[in-house]
Amino acid sequence: MNDHVKGLLITTLGVLFVVPDSLFVRLIDASAPTITFWRGIVSGSLILLGLLVFQGVGGFKSVLKTGVPGLIYTVLIAATAPGFVLAVTWTSVANVVFIIASMPVFAAIFSRVFLGEAVSRRMVLTMMGVFVGLGIIAWGSGETHGAHWTGDLVALCVSASFAAAMTAVRRVRATSMVPAIPLAYIGASMVVWPVADPMPAFEAQWNLILAHGAFITVSTTLLTLGPRYISSAEVALLILLESVLAPILVWAIVGEDPGPWALAGGVVVIGVLFASNLWVLMQRRRMRNRPQPRTGPPA
């Protein structure tokens, strides 16, 4: 098996393990702060333990040396943990995953504002299409059972936070920021602890809580390893699977109908992002397969 196939398989498995995240939030009978607490404690502790076993404390020392960009990344990743749970609590799963799929658009905007990078014509068209899709989702939130604009707004903030974190980490790309993830997860749990009620929930649903944390741990690990072997466009295409499969899984297990507006808006968002990333992938392959000009002397 070559590295490219290995990267595709690992990344796909990572996406599949993150698909049930929103379903666990639906199944665990507890408040959003309580779910956030256990989600962060279990997954953060498992990832922390794995890093200490395989890497020791060296990685954490490197993260501390990244300064302000590393701190911004850690804080933003921490903020997405309660944000995601709150969004799923306040609106439909379909709305949440379709809105969070807009992250590449925010990443392009932040890269332009903070890093001075140009925005390509392809990305401008992608932004326009994604915003149309988000508008359709927002329009239908008032008419779809279980959907509400407050949860949609939180999901939009989560998407922007993820994008801002990815932008910040690009300033320290020479350093692996993986050790910051368990610090962010556990830190978020500590912040919500005063308003959570963790022990009654764990005693009644310890199996769901541990399974939830385990799935997050496996997906985080695989999505850290897999993208090393494949292009960013391929990663982006595979991650769109979560936006497609998560609402279907929740619909099948708990009967949560996403509604026609979310489906219509989701089709626009996912379709535009799929076409945009597929175009990048095709262009890169075309450039790679193009015959190179001869540089030596004529025969």
Secondary structure, DSSP 8 states (H G I E B T S, - for coil): --HHHHHHHHHHHHHHHHTTHHHHHHHS-S-HHHHHHHHHHHHHHHHHHHHHHHTTTHHHHHHHTTHHHHHHHHHHHHHHHHHHHHHHHHS-HHHHHHHHTTHHHHHHHHHHHHH-----HHHHHHHHHHHHHHHHHHHHTTTSTT--HHHHHHHHHHHHHHHHHHHHHGGGTTS--TTHHHHHHHHHHHHHGGG--HHHHHHHHHHHHHHHHHHHHHHHHHHHHGGGSS-HHHHHHHHHHHHHHHHHHHHHHH----HHHHHHHHHHHHHHHHHHHHHHHHHHHHHHHS-----S---
